[in-house]
Amino acid sequence: MIKRKVILIITAFLLITACNSENKNSKEIIASQDVNTLKGNVESGKVTYLQYCASCHGKLGQGSIGPNFTDAYWLHGSTREDLIKVITNGVPAKGMISWKEQLKSKEILNVASYILSLEGSQPSNAIAAQGKHKITGEEAVVSDQKDVVMDTSIKNIPLGGNKQSGAMLFNAVLGCAHCHGANAKGHKDNRNIRNMTLRYGNKASNVFDLVIQEGRNGTAMPPWNHLTDTQKKDVKTFIFSIQTKNK
């Protein structure tokens, strides 16, 4: 009996030691390794980025719904540790979800490393800088983004459809109201889509087209490419007819 207890105590000690060692190693990897030494992780991070992040930040990191990763300006810190924190916890006020339930810690590390590798890549369609310069701390100059080039592979969904038909599709036939609430008033988080023009300004139409056609990976929002062009047009017309005018 005593021997059995001793064995159990030793086993428990070894398990705790192993867990602590794993946590310590994870922290040491995050804190000590430079992105330039993580080539393999960067390549793995690119795969995860394209699957989950590109729909908001662009396939080249040029930005679209989310900010541009290719310049030296950052909204929430520029270090790998800063990025890991943002990816893990999200930025709910900006519409970015927490990814800690969908991605493993190593995947988050890989994505952060890949994002850092994008600085200076200068894609032709990058959106304007946002936040503070990582070295000087200077705020990015806010510019009019009317000429921002969105993903050219995304087909434009025109307005001018049937608003009543769009309301029926949204609230009943397609079941959009199940997640976004009756008449898009929302239930929680950022599912209220009556404020798209307030959040995205002159990019709101492009954002709608992007999300309808590609969905948002890692969330409950799927692509809706099975809809006809008329249905997409009607739903978009309805949504943009009920946008909140003032903050």
C-alpha positions in Angstrom: 0.0 0.0 0.0 2.8 2.4 1.0 4.7 1.5 -2.1 1.7 2.2 -4.3 1.3 5.7 -2.7 5.0 6.4 -3.3 4.6 5.5 -7.0 1.5 7.7 -7.3 3.3 10.6 -5.7 6.3 10.2 -7.9 4.1 10.0 -11.0 2.2 13.2 -10.1 5.5 15.0 -9.5 6.8 14.0 -12.9 3.6 15.1 -14.6 3.7 18.5 -12.9 7.4 18.9 -13.7 6.7 18.1 -17.4 3.8 20.6 -17.6 5.9 23.3 -16.0 8.7 22.5 -18.4 6.4 22.7 -21.4 5.0 26.1 -20.3 8.5 27.4 -19.6 9.8 26.2 -22.9 6.8 27.9 -24.7 7.6 31.1 -22.9 11.3 30.9 -23.7 10.6 30.3 -27.4 8.3 33.3 -27.6 10.6 35.5 -25.6 14.0 34.6 -27.0 13.8 33.6 -30.7 14.0 36.2 -33.4 11.6 35.9 -36.3 14.5 35.5 -38.7 15.5 32.2 -37.0 12.0 30.8 -37.3 11.9 30.1 -41.1 10.0 26.9 -40.7 7.5 28.5 -38.3 7.1 31.4 -40.7 6.2 29.1 -43.5 3.7 27.2 -41.3 2.3 30.5 -40.1 1.7 31.6 -43.7 -0.5 28.5 -44.2 -2.6 29.4 -41.1 -2.6 33.1 -42.0 -4.0 32.4 -45.5 -6.7 30.1 -44.0 -7.9 32.3 -41.2 -6.5 35.9 -41.4 -6.4 36.8 -45.1 -10.1 37.5 -45.4 -9.7 40.5 -43.2 -6.0 41.5 -43.6 -5.5 40.6 -47.2 -3.7 37.7 -48.8 -0.4 39.7 -48.9 -1.0 41.4 -45.5 -1.9 44.6 -47.4 -5.0 45.1 -45.2 -8.7 45.4 -46.2 -11.2 45.1 -43.3 -8.3 44.8 -40.9 -5.1 46.9 -40.9 -2.1 46.6 -43.2 0.8 44.4 -41.9 3.4 45.5 -44.4 4.4 48.9 -43.1 6.1 50.0 -39.8 2.9 51.3 -38.1 1.1 49.2 -35.5 -2.2 49.7 -33.6 -1.5 47.3 -30.7 2.2 46.9 -30.5 4.9 45.6 -32.9 6.6 42.8 -31.1 5.9 39.1 -31.5 4.6 39.1 -27.9 2.2 41.9 -28.7 0.9 40.1 -31.7 0.5 36.8 -29.8 -1.6 38.7 -27.2 -3.8 40.3 -29.9 -4.3 37.0 -31.8 -5.0 35.2 -28.5 -7.4 37.7 -27.0 -8.8 39.4 -30.1 -9.9 43.1 -30.3 -13.7 42.8 -29.9 -14.2 46.6 -30.3 -12.7 46.4 -33.8 -14.4 43.2 -34.8 -11.5 40.8 -34.3 -12.3 37.7 -32.5 -10.1 35.8 -30.0 -8.4 32.8 -31.7 -7.3 30.9 -28.6 -10.1 28.4 -29.0 -9.5 27.8 -32.8 -5.6 27.8 -32.9 -3.0 26.0 -30.8 -0.4 28.2 -29.0 2.3 27.1 -31.5 0.0 28.0 -34.4 -0.5 31.5 -32.9 3.3 31.8 -32.5 3.8 30.8 -36.2 1.2 33.3 -37.4 2.7 36.1 -35.4 6.1 35.3 -36.8 4.8 35.2 -40.4 3.0 38.6 -39.9 6.3 40.2 -38.7 8.0 38.8 -41.8 5.7 40.9 -44.0 7.0 44.3 -43.1 8.6 46.1 -46.0 7.1 43.7 -48.6 5.3 46.6 -50.3 2.3 45.0 -52.0 0.9 47.3 -54.7 -2.6 47.5 -53.1 -1.7 48.2 -49.5 -4.1 50.4 -47.5 -3.0 53.5 -45.6 -0.9 53.1 -42.4 -2.7 53.1 -39.1 -1.4 53.4 -35.5 2.1 54.4 -34.4 5.5 54.0 -36.0 7.3 51.2 -34.1 10.5 53.2 -33.8 9.6 56.9 -33.7 6.2 56.5 -32.1 4.7 59.0 -34.5 1.1 58.6 -35.4 0.3 57.6 -39.0 -1.2 60.4 -41.1 -4.9 59.7 -41.6 -5.7 59.9 -45.2 -8.9 59.6 -47.3 -9.1 56.0 -48.4 -11.6 56.4 -51.3 -9.0 54.9 -53.7 -8.1 51.9 -51.6 -7.9 48.9 -53.8 -9.7 45.8 -52.4 -9.1 42.2 -53.5 -9.7 42.3 -57.2 -10.8 38.7 -57.3 -13.9 39.7 -55.3 -16.9 40.3 -57.6 -18.7 43.6 -57.0 -22.3 43.1 -55.8 -24.2 46.1 -57.0 -26.9 48.0 -55.1 -30.3 48.8 -56.6 -32.0 45.5 -55.8 -35.4 44.9 -54.3 -35.3 46.0 -50.7 -38.4 44.1 -49.6 -37.2 40.9 -51.2 -33.8 41.4 -49.4 -35.6 41.8 -46.1 -37.6 38.6 -46.6 -34.4 36.7 -47.6 -32.5 38.1 -44.6 -35.1 37.7 -41.9 -36.8 34.5 -43.0 -35.7 32.5 -46.1 -31.9 32.4 -45.6 -32.0 32.5 -41.8 -29.5 35.4 -41.5 -31.5 36.8 -38.6 -30.6 33.8 -36.5 -27.1 35.2 -36.0 -27.5 38.8 -36.9 -30.9 39.5 -35.2 -34.1 40.7 -36.8 -33.4 43.4 -39.3 -29.7 43.0 -38.5 -29.8 44.6 -35.0 -27.5 41.9 -33.7 -27.4 39.6 -30.7 -23.9 40.1 -29.3 -20.3 40.9 -30.3 -20.1 42.4 -33.8 -23.0 40.6 -35.4 -24.9 43.9 -35.6 -24.4 44.9 -39.2 -26.5 48.0 -39.2 -23.3 50.0 -38.4 -21.1 48.8 -41.3 -20.9 52.3 -42.9 -19.9 53.8 -39.5 -17.2 51.1 -38.9 -15.8 50.9 -42.5 -16.7 54.2 -44.1 -16.3 54.1 -47.9 -15.0 50.5 -47.7 -18.3 49.2 -46.3 -19.6 48.0 -49.7 -16.3 46.2 -50.4 -16.4 44.6 -47.0 -19.9 43.3 -47.5 -18.9 41.8 -50.9 -15.8 40.1 -49.4 -17.6 38.5 -46.5 -20.6 37.3 -48.5 -18.3 35.6 -51.0 -15.6 34.3 -48.8 -17.2 34.2 -45.3 -15.0 34.7 -42.2 -12.9 31.7 -41.3 -12.9 30.8 -37.7 -16.4 32.2 -37.2 -19.9 30.9 -37.9 -20.1 33.1 -41.0 -19.8 30.9 -44.2 -19.5 32.0 -47.8 -22.9 32.5 -49.5 -21.9 31.9 -53.1 -24.8 29.5 -53.6 -27.1 32.6 -53.7 -28.0 33.9 -57.1 -26.7 37.3 -58.2 -30.2 38.8 -57.7 -30.5 37.4 -54.2 -27.1 38.9 -53.2 -28.1 42.2 -54.7 -31.4 42.2 -52.9 -29.9 41.4 -49.5 -27.1 44.0 -49.9 -29.7 46.6 -50.9 -31.7 45.8 -47.8 -28.7 45.9 -45.5 -27.5 49.3 -46.8 -31.0 50.7 -46.6 -31.0 50.2 -42.8 -27.5 51.5 -41.9 -27.2 53.6 -38.8 -26.6 57.3 -39.8 -25.0 58.7 -36.7 -22.8 57.3 -33.9 
